Every structure is written in C-alpha cells, then in structure tokens.
C-alpha cells in the first residue's frame, strides 16, 4: 500500500507507490526503419492532444515511408487505457507514440 498521512482533514498519498513484484521485464527492440510500418498514435483526451498528434503523424508520414497511421484515444486522461483499446493497438500497429495535451 502507498504511504498516506492525514493533515487538517486532507489525506496525502505518497505518489511513489510500492515495490513492484519481481519478474521479467524487457524493452522491445527498435525497428531499423519506419518504412512500411503502421504507426499508432494514442492521445490522452486532454485539450489539443489530438491536434498535436495528428500534426506529428502527418510530419512523420511525409518524412518516413509509413504504411499507415492509426489513431487511438483514452477515455480519460487520469485513468489507464481500457484493455480493449490496448489490445487493438497491439493488433494493429508496429510502433506507438503517446501524447498529452493542455
């Protein structure tokens, strides 16, 4: 459990969380090229995040020979991405960029 302290009727939570369970963790290898890849762009539903990522997507499509761009969005900036959206990203894209707005 995260460490909490109550001060003047406010509950403060230590944002560093707790120890993670041990297990295998590794980063995926980066592709040698973006040519022919499908790019996924996930925006967090905050103001302008969709605009920033659409512009980024067009810039990357012009610069690199991307096969396609698929756009995804979170239902809430403060909550994790829904499992069905995560699975959709896994199934449809080779590379994913997430972005925030405000």
Buried (B, 14 or more C-beta within 10 A) or exposed (E): EEEEEEEEEEEEEEEEEEEEEEEEEEEEEEEEEBEEBBBBBBBBBBEEBBEBBBEBBEEBBEEBEBEEBBEBBBEEBEEEBEEEBBEBBEEEBBBBBBBBBE
